[in-house]
Amino acid sequence: MKRTTKLLLKDSLLCTLFAFLIIFVLSFLVINISFFDPFNKVVKDFSFLDVYYAENFNSAQTLNQEIVLINIEHRDRFELTQLLDEVLKADPKVVGVDIVFKDKKEGFIDSLLAKALHNDKVIGSYIIAKDSIISNHSLLLSKENSGFVNLNFKDEETVVREFEGITEFNNQKHLSLAAKITHRVLGEQAWEAYDYEKKIQGDTPIKYIGDYTSFLSFGYDEFMENENKSVLHNKIVLLGYLGNPTGNVYDVEDKLFTPLNKVTAGKSVPDMFGVVIHANIINMLLKNDLMYKVSNFWIGFLSFLCTFFTIMYFLWLEKRAKISVRTIKKIVLFLITIVFTGLSLWLFKMGVILKVVPIIGITLLGSSYTLYYKHLINFIKTKISWESYIR
């Protein structure tokens, strides 16, 4: 009995390694052959957790009254200066400006704008390009008082599920606009207590609470004509583009795809403006409500473990059952899919992101190679003496 068990374990391990080798070769072909490029992009761009986001988060939005959004529309510099002056008069905590004033224009208006931008409460923006930084003109606002607004450094991924709060560029550390605003609001002590210097380096999952309707928002004229601007007192104010008119579904300027998109497959229209994504990130950081992402190492380990036990059961089953082997296999694979999908959704609700698609896919694919492994073992037996559980 012990000898049989040892042989089963040996063949299960070898079959699993054999299956992983084939999967590796196939994945290499999929990644490197141009014919598979569209398929590869679709796979990378889809997460079934987006379905949960779209169906649940859109129907249960909560209003965050600590962050206020103001639409800059397509206003000129003079109008934006007036807007910024009115916002600062209301004494907010901090003002994030999601605009880059790259060049100088009219001297007098630029001097007024520079005066407003140099207020201690204002944090500006810049963009990290592939080989340079696109920032405000030095006379208007320094880069030291700004944060980068890039939301996706990976060109092949179009859905913004993650962000980089801190990144390295040209041997210098850079903070994102959201991270810089959060740092200013929390203060150094709380920032260090939350350990954000480590937590938001690299890809960090975004915990969305909703689109622009989840925050207090104003159009340009709506705010300027509002006599009671005290609503901004002690608030975080973000100036950015929210469509023309505000919230225009078909206005795609500075708009990106997010998991909240109701069309989870074959997305055609981006669903969220950049400044709203920054607001979601700030909300998450202020509450220290980050999501934990299971690393690729553990996903690989779980994939191997699940494939190993599935193959071992199938090898054992094929010696015991004669008629219903295929049916039982299909039922087992279906149950594995259901269990891991349910586990992923449950963990997601707990704030843990476990990507189970690779685990399920590798298990289903790997366990289908037992027949090829049998043929290989039987061939080896014709050449050398080889002990095996397979007959």
C-alpha positions as CSV (number, residue, x, y, z in Angstrom):
1,M,0.0,0.0,0.0
2,K,2.8,2.4,0.9
3,R,4.6,1.6,-2.3
4,T,1.5,2.3,-4.3
5,T,1.0,5.6,-2.6
6,K,4.6,6.6,-3.2
7,L,4.3,5.8,-6.9
8,L,1.1,7.8,-7.1
9,L,2.7,10.8,-5.5
10,K,5.8,10.4,-7.8
11,D,3.6,10.2,-11.0
12,S,1.4,13.1,-9.8
13,L,4.4,15.3,-9.3
14,L,6.0,14.4,-12.6
15,C,2.7,14.8,-14.4
16,T,2.3,18.2,-12.9
17,L,5.8,19.3,-13.9
18,F,5.1,17.9,-17.4
19,A,1.9,19.9,-17.6
20,F,3.6,23.1,-16.4
21,L,6.3,22.7,-19.0
22,I,3.7,22.4,-21.8
23,I,1.8,25.4,-20.4
24,F,5.0,27.4,-20.3
25,V,5.8,26.6,-23.9
26,L,2.2,27.5,-25.0
27,S,2.2,30.8,-23.0
28,F,5.5,31.7,-24.6
29,L,4.0,31.2,-28.0
30,V,0.9,33.2,-27.1
31,I,3.0,36.1,-25.8
32,N,5.5,36.2,-28.7
33,I,3.5,35.4,-31.8
34,S,1.8,38.4,-33.3
35,F,-1.2,36.4,-34.3
36,F,-2.1,36.1,-30.6
37,D,-1.7,39.8,-29.8
38,P,-5.4,40.7,-29.8
39,F,-6.3,37.6,-27.7
40,N,-3.4,38.3,-25.3
41,K,-4.5,41.9,-24.8
42,V,-8.2,41.0,-24.2
43,V,-7.1,38.4,-21.5
44,K,-4.9,41.0,-19.8
45,D,-7.6,43.6,-20.0
46,F,-10.4,41.5,-18.4
47,S,-11.0,40.7,-14.7
48,F,-14.2,39.0,-13.6
49,L,-14.0,41.1,-10.4
50,D,-14.9,44.0,-12.7
51,V,-18.4,42.4,-12.9
52,Y,-18.7,42.6,-9.1
53,Y,-17.6,46.2,-9.1
54,A,-20.0,47.2,-11.9
55,E,-23.0,45.4,-10.4
56,N,-22.5,46.2,-6.7
57,F,-20.5,49.5,-6.4
58,N,-22.6,51.4,-8.9
59,S,-25.8,50.6,-7.0
60,A,-24.5,51.4,-3.5
61,Q,-22.6,54.7,-3.8
62,T,-22.0,56.8,-0.8
63,L,-21.3,60.6,-0.8
64,N,-17.9,61.7,0.3
65,Q,-18.3,65.3,1.6
66,E,-14.6,65.8,2.5
67,I,-13.5,65.9,-1.1
68,V,-15.0,68.5,-3.4
69,L,-14.6,68.4,-7.2
70,I,-14.9,71.6,-9.4
71,N,-15.1,71.3,-13.2
72,I,-12.6,73.5,-15.0
73,E,-14.4,72.9,-18.3
74,H,-12.5,74.6,-21.1
75,R,-11.9,77.9,-19.3
76,D,-9.0,80.2,-20.1
77,R,-6.2,81.1,-17.6
78,F,-7.9,84.3,-16.5
79,E,-11.1,82.4,-15.6
80,L,-9.1,79.7,-13.9
81,T,-7.3,82.3,-11.8
82,Q,-10.6,83.8,-10.7
83,L,-11.8,80.3,-9.8
84,L,-8.7,79.5,-7.8
85,D,-8.9,82.9,-6.0
86,E,-12.5,82.2,-5.0
87,V,-11.6,78.6,-3.8
88,L,-8.7,79.9,-1.7
89,K,-10.9,82.5,-0.1
90,A,-13.1,79.7,1.3
91,D,-10.1,78.4,3.3
92,P,-9.9,74.8,2.2
93,K,-7.4,72.3,3.6
94,V,-5.7,71.8,0.3
95,V,-6.3,72.5,-3.4
96,G,-5.2,70.0,-6.0
97,V,-4.9,71.4,-9.5
98,D,-5.2,68.7,-12.1
99,I,-3.9,70.9,-14.9
100,V,-0.4,71.5,-16.4
101,F,0.4,75.0,-17.5
102,K,3.3,74.1,-19.6
103,D,4.0,77.4,-21.4
104,K,3.9,81.1,-20.6
105,K,1.2,83.0,-22.4
106,E,0.0,86.6,-21.5
107,G,2.4,88.2,-19.0
108,F,-0.2,90.0,-16.8
109,I,-2.6,87.1,-16.6
110,D,0.2,84.6,-16.0
111,S,1.4,86.8,-13.1
112,L,-2.0,86.6,-11.5
113,L,-2.2,82.9,-12.0
114,A,1.3,82.4,-10.6
115,K,0.3,84.3,-7.5
116,A,-2.7,82.0,-6.9
117,L,-0.7,78.9,-7.7
118,H,2.1,79.8,-5.2
119,N,-0.4,79.7,-2.3
120,D,0.8,77.2,0.3
121,K,-2.4,75.2,0.0
122,V,-2.1,74.6,-3.7
123,I,-0.6,71.4,-5.1
124,G,-0.1,71.3,-8.9
125,S,0.4,68.5,-11.4
126,Y,3.0,67.2,-13.8
127,I,3.3,64.2,-16.2
128,I,6.1,61.7,-16.3
129,A,6.6,60.8,-19.9
130,K,8.9,58.0,-21.2
131,D,12.1,60.1,-21.3
132,S,11.1,63.5,-19.7
133,I,8.8,65.3,-17.3
134,I,6.1,67.6,-18.6
135,S,5.6,70.2,-15.9
136,N,4.3,73.6,-15.2
137,H,6.4,76.6,-16.4
138,S,8.9,77.3,-13.6
139,L,7.5,80.9,-13.2
140,L,4.0,79.6,-12.6
141,L,4.6,76.6,-10.2
142,S,7.6,74.6,-9.2
143,K,7.7,70.8,-9.5
144,E,8.4,70.5,-5.8
145,N,4.9,71.8,-5.1
146,S,3.3,69.3,-7.5
147,G,2.6,65.6,-8.0
148,F,2.6,63.4,-11.1
149,V,-0.9,62.6,-12.5
150,N,0.0,59.5,-14.4
151,L,-2.6,56.8,-13.6
152,N,-1.3,54.1,-15.9
153,F,2.4,53.5,-16.6
154,K,1.6,50.3,-18.5
155,D,0.5,51.0,-22.0
156,E,-0.8,47.5,-22.6
157,E,-3.4,47.8,-19.8
158,T,-6.3,50.2,-20.4
159,V,-8.4,49.6,-17.3
160,V,-7.2,51.5,-14.2
161,R,-7.3,49.0,-11.4
162,E,-4.1,50.1,-9.8
163,F,-1.9,53.2,-9.3
164,E,1.6,54.1,-8.3
165,G,1.7,56.5,-5.4
166,I,5.5,56.7,-5.3
167,T,7.8,56.0,-8.3
168,E,11.4,56.4,-9.3
169,F,12.3,58.4,-12.3
170,N,15.8,59.6,-13.3
171,N,17.1,58.4,-9.8
172,Q,14.6,60.7,-8.0
173,K,11.6,59.8,-5.9
174,H,8.3,61.2,-7.2
175,L,4.9,61.3,-5.4
176,S,1.6,61.3,-7.3
177,L,-0.9,64.1,-6.9
178,A,-3.1,62.0,-4.7
179,A,-0.2,60.9,-2.5
180,K,1.1,64.5,-2.2
181,I,-2.4,65.7,-1.2
182,T,-2.8,62.9,1.3
183,H,0.6,63.5,2.8
184,R,-0.3,67.2,3.2
185,V,-3.6,66.4,4.9
186,L,-2.4,63.6,7.2
187,G,0.8,65.2,8.2
188,E,4.2,63.4,8.6
189,Q,3.3,61.5,11.7
190,A,0.2,59.8,10.3
191,W,1.9,59.2,7.0
192,E,4.7,57.3,8.7
193,A,2.3,55.5,10.9
194,Y,0.4,54.2,7.9
195,D,3.8,53.2,6.3
196,Y,2.8,54.7,3.0
197,E,6.5,55.1,1.9
198,K,6.4,51.3,1.4
199,K,2.8,50.5,0.9
200,I,2.1,52.7,-2.2
201,Q,5.3,52.0,-4.1
202,G,4.7,50.0,-7.2
203,D,1.3,48.8,-8.3
204,T,-1.3,49.5,-5.6
205,P,-5.0,48.4,-6.0
206,I,-7.5,51.2,-6.0
207,K,-10.6,50.8,-3.8
208,Y,-13.2,52.7,-5.7
209,I,-16.3,54.2,-4.0
210,G,-17.9,55.6,-7.1
211,D,-17.8,58.1,-9.9
212,Y,-18.1,61.9,-9.7
213,T,-21.6,61.6,-8.1
214,S,-20.0,60.1,-5.1
215,F,-18.3,63.4,-4.3
216,L,-19.7,66.9,-3.9
217,S,-19.1,68.5,-7.3
218,F,-19.7,71.8,-9.0
219,G,-19.6,73.1,-12.6
220,Y,-17.6,76.3,-13.1
221,D,-20.6,78.7,-13.3
222,E,-22.4,76.8,-10.6
223,F,-19.6,77.4,-8.2
224,M,-18.8,81.0,-9.2
225,E,-22.4,82.0,-8.9
226,N,-22.9,80.2,-5.6
227,E,-23.0,82.9,-2.8
228,N,-22.3,80.3,-0.1
229,K,-18.8,79.1,-0.8
230,S,-18.2,78.2,2.8
231,V,-18.9,74.6,1.7
232,L,-15.2,74.4,0.8
233,H,-14.0,75.4,4.3
234,N,-11.6,72.8,5.6
235,K,-12.2,70.5,2.6
236,I,-10.0,68.9,0.0
237,V,-10.7,70.6,-3.3
238,L,-9.8,69.2,-6.6
239,L,-9.9,71.3,-9.8
240,G,-10.0,69.2,-12.9
241,Y,-11.9,68.3,-16.1
242,L,-15.4,66.7,-15.5
243,G,-16.8,67.0,-19.0
244,N,-18.7,69.6,-20.9
245,P,-21.4,69.8,-19.5
246,T,-20.4,68.2,-16.2
247,G,-20.7,64.4,-16.3
248,N,-21.2,64.2,-20.0
249,V,-21.1,60.4,-20.7
250,Y,-19.9,60.9,-24.3
251,D,-17.1,63.4,-23.5
252,V,-14.0,61.2,-23.4
253,E,-11.4,63.9,-22.8
254,D,-9.1,62.9,-19.9
255,K,-11.4,59.9,-19.3
256,L,-10.3,56.4,-18.6
257,F,-11.7,52.9,-18.2
258,T,-12.2,51.6,-14.6
259,P,-13.7,48.5,-13.0
260,L,-16.9,50.5,-12.4
261,N,-17.7,50.5,-16.1
262,K,-21.1,48.8,-16.5
263,V,-20.0,47.3,-19.8
264,T,-17.5,44.7,-18.4
265,A,-16.6,43.2,-21.8
266,G,-15.9,45.0,-25.0
267,K,-15.8,48.4,-23.3
268,S,-16.5,51.2,-25.9
269,V,-16.6,54.4,-23.8
270,P,-14.3,55.3,-20.9
271,D,-16.3,55.8,-17.8
272,M,-14.3,58.0,-15.3
273,F,-12.5,61.3,-15.5
274,G,-8.9,61.4,-14.3
275,V,-9.6,63.8,-11.4
276,V,-12.3,61.5,-10.1
277,I,-9.9,58.6,-10.0
278,H,-7.5,60.8,-8.0
279,A,-10.4,61.6,-5.6
280,N,-11.1,57.8,-5.1
281,I,-7.4,57.3,-4.4
282,I,-7.3,60.1,-1.9
283,N,-10.4,58.8,-0.2
284,M,-8.8,55.4,0.2
285,L,-5.5,56.7,1.5
286,L,-7.0,59.1,4.0
287,K,-9.0,56.2,5.5
288,N,-6.0,53.8,5.3
289,D,-8.4,51.5,3.5
290,L,-6.0,49.8,1.1
291,M,-6.6,46.5,-0.5
292,Y,-4.1,43.7,-0.2
293,K,-3.0,42.0,-3.5
294,V,-1.9,38.4,-3.3
295,S,1.5,38.2,-4.9
296,N,2.3,36.3,-8.1
297,F,4.5,33.9,-6.1
298,W,1.5,32.7,-4.1
299,I,-0.7,32.6,-7.1
300,G,1.9,30.3,-8.8
301,F,2.2,28.2,-5.7
302,L,-1.6,27.7,-5.4
303,S,-1.8,26.9,-9.1
304,F,0.9,24.2,-8.7
305,L,-0.7,22.8,-5.6
306,C,-4.2,22.7,-7.0
307,T,-3.0,21.1,-10.3
308,F,-1.0,18.6,-8.4
309,F,-3.9,17.4,-6.2
310,T,-6.3,17.4,-9.1
311,I,-4.0,15.3,-11.2
312,M,-3.3,12.9,-8.3
313,Y,-7.1,12.4,-7.9
314,F,-7.6,11.8,-11.6
315,L,-4.8,9.3,-11.7
316,W,-6.2,7.5,-8.7
317,L,-9.8,7.7,-10.2
318,E,-8.8,6.2,-13.5
319,K,-7.7,3.0,-11.7
320,R,-10.9,2.8,-9.6
321,A,-13.8,3.9,-11.8
322,K,-14.4,2.5,-15.3
323,I,-17.6,4.0,-16.7
324,S,-18.1,7.5,-15.3
325,V,-14.5,8.8,-15.2
326,R,-15.1,11.6,-17.7
327,T,-18.3,12.7,-16.0
328,I,-16.6,12.8,-12.6
329,K,-13.7,14.7,-14.0
330,K,-15.9,17.4,-15.4
331,I,-17.9,17.7,-12.2
332,V,-14.6,18.0,-10.2
333,L,-13.3,20.7,-12.5
334,F,-16.6,22.6,-12.4
335,L,-16.5,22.5,-8.6
336,I,-12.9,23.8,-8.5
337,T,-14.0,26.7,-10.7
338,I,-17.0,27.5,-8.5
339,V,-15.0,27.2,-5.2
340,F,-12.2,29.4,-6.4
341,T,-14.5,32.0,-7.9
342,G,-16.5,32.1,-4.7
343,L,-13.3,32.4,-2.6
344,S,-12.1,35.2,-4.8
345,L,-15.3,37.2,-4.4
346,W,-15.4,36.6,-0.6
347,L,-11.7,37.7,-0.2
348,F,-12.4,40.8,-2.4
349,K,-15.2,41.8,0.0
350,M,-12.6,41.4,2.8
351,G,-10.2,43.7,0.9
352,V,-8.0,41.0,-0.5
353,I,-7.4,40.6,-4.3
354,L,-6.7,37.1,-5.3
355,K,-6.5,36.6,-9.1
356,V,-8.0,33.1,-9.5
357,V,-8.2,33.1,-13.3
358,P,-4.6,31.8,-13.6
359,I,-5.2,29.2,-10.8
360,I,-8.4,27.9,-12.5
361,G,-7.0,28.1,-16.0
362,I,-3.7,26.3,-15.1
363,T,-5.6,23.6,-13.1
364,L,-8.1,22.9,-15.9
365,L,-5.4,22.9,-18.6
366,G,-2.8,21.1,-16.6
367,S,-5.1,18.3,-15.6
368,S,-6.0,17.7,-19.2
369,Y,-2.5,16.5,-20.0
370,T,-2.7,13.3,-17.9
371,L,-3.3,11.3,-21.1
372,Y,-0.2,12.7,-22.8
373,Y,1.8,11.9,-19.7
374,K,0.6,8.3,-19.8
375,H,1.7,8.0,-23.4
376,L,5.1,9.4,-22.4
377,I,5.5,7.0,-19.5
378,N,4.4,4.0,-21.6
379,F,7.0,5.0,-24.2
380,I,9.7,5.3,-21.6
381,K,8.8,1.8,-20.3
382,T,9.6,0.4,-23.7
383,K,13.1,1.8,-23.5
384,I,14.1,1.4,-19.8
385,S,12.9,-0.1,-16.6
386,W,10.6,2.4,-15.0
387,E,8.4,2.0,-12.0
388,S,5.1,3.8,-12.3
389,Y,1.7,4.0,-10.8
390,I,0.4,4.0,-14.4
391,R,0.0,0.7,-16.2
